[in-house]
């Protein structure tokens, strides 16, 4: 069985991400690192939204999924 591999995620506006394309290498293990407030958690939440559905409270949705939010992914 082939494994699901995320190639890239694209965010126009999502949490702290603005006009951001994040590409992932062809690897079984990826480490995302960066300074505080760099968008690491937003990338993780965006991937979660793309694979399942938005989770959390209305306040969480308002914070991460602001008006004009556009997200997409490539598997």
Residue, then its C-alpha position, 0 to 999 in steps of 0.5 A: x500500500x502506498x503511503x500518504x505523502x503531503x507535498x505542499x500546503x498553501x495558505x493565503x491567510x491562516x493563523x499567522x501565515x500570509x501568502x505562504x507555500x510550505x513544501x515538504x521533501x520526499x522523506x518519511x520524517x520531517x522536522x519543522x522548526x523555527x523561532x517563536x511566532x514563526x508559524x510552526x503551530x499554524x502549519x500543523x493546524x493547517x495540515x490537520x484541517x486539510x486531512x480531516x476538518x476544522x476542529x475546535x471552538x468558534x474562537x479557534x476558528x475565528x483566530x485561524x480561519x479568518x475571513x478571506x482564508x484560502x488553504x489548499x494542499x497537494x498530496 
